[in-house]
């Protein structure tokens, strides 16, 4: 009968083999999917994925306005220097 250490080494080797096989199958599947997408001309948007790149979110609406300069602030991030004192006086 094999010792615990030998069985553990065999189990570890099998787990590594299984992981390597899984990675290889994933690479092949991804290559097949990419080929079909190119062949059919399918876009990411058609698959339900968000478009890549900037501008996918709209800026937050302004909540405060400086009456002197006309600058606005949405209430996110650092408080601008012109917004001193009570925020109610600058609220839109």
C-alpha positions in Angstrom: 0.0 0.0 0.0 1.2 3.5 -0.8 2.1 5.9 2.0 0.2 9.1 2.7 3.0 11.2 1.2 3.0 9.2 -2.1 -0.8 9.5 -2.4 -0.6 13.2 -1.7 2.0 13.7 -4.4 -0.1 11.8 -6.9 -3.2 13.8 -6.0 -1.2 17.1 -6.4 0.1 15.9 -9.8 -3.4 15.0 -10.9 -4.8 18.4 -9.7 -2.0 20.2 -11.7 -2.9 18.1 -14.8 -6.6 18.9 -14.4 -5.8 22.6 -14.1 -3.6 22.5 -17.2 -6.3 20.7 -19.1 -8.9 23.2 -18.0 -6.7 26.2 -19.1 -6.1 24.6 -22.5 -9.8 23.9 -23.0 -10.6 27.5 -22.1 -8.0 28.8 -24.6 -9.5 26.7 -27.4 -13.0 27.7 -26.5 -12.1 31.4 -26.5 -10.3 31.0 -29.8 -13.5 29.4 -31.3 -15.7 32.1 -29.9 -13.5 34.8 -31.3 -13.5 33.2 -34.7 -17.3 33.0 -34.8 -17.6 36.6 -33.6 -15.3 37.8 -36.4 -17.0 35.6 -39.0 -20.5 36.8 -38.0 -19.5 40.4 -37.4 -21.1 40.5 -33.9 -20.3 43.5 -31.7 -19.9 43.6 -27.9 -23.0 45.7 -27.7 -25.1 43.1 -29.4 -23.9 40.6 -26.9 -25.0 42.9 -24.1 -21.6 44.2 -23.0 -21.0 47.8 -22.3 -19.1 49.7 -25.0 -15.4 50.1 -24.2 -13.8 53.4 -23.6 -14.6 56.7 -21.9 -17.9 58.4 -21.6 -20.1 55.6 -20.6 -21.3 57.5 -17.6 -22.9 60.9 -17.6 -21.5 63.6 -15.2 -23.5 64.2 -12.1 -25.9 67.2 -12.3 -24.7 70.4 -10.6 -26.0 71.1 -7.1 -24.2 74.3 -6.3 -23.3 77.4 -8.3 -20.9 80.3 -7.5 -22.9 83.5 -8.2 -19.7 85.4 -9.0 -17.9 83.2 -11.4 -20.8 80.9 -12.4 -18.7 77.8 -11.6 -20.7 74.7 -10.5 -20.1 71.7 -8.3 -22.0 68.5 -8.2 -21.2 67.8 -4.5 -18.7 65.0 -5.3 -14.9 65.1 -4.7 -13.1 67.9 -3.0 -15.0 71.0 -2.0 -14.1 73.9 -4.3 -12.5 77.0 -2.7 -15.3 79.3 -3.7 -17.8 77.2 -1.7 -17.2 78.7 1.8 -19.7 79.1 4.5 -23.2 77.7 4.3 -23.9 75.5 1.2 -27.6 76.6 1.2 -26.6 80.0 -0.3 -25.0 78.2 -3.3 -27.6 75.6 -3.8 -29.5 75.4 -7.1 
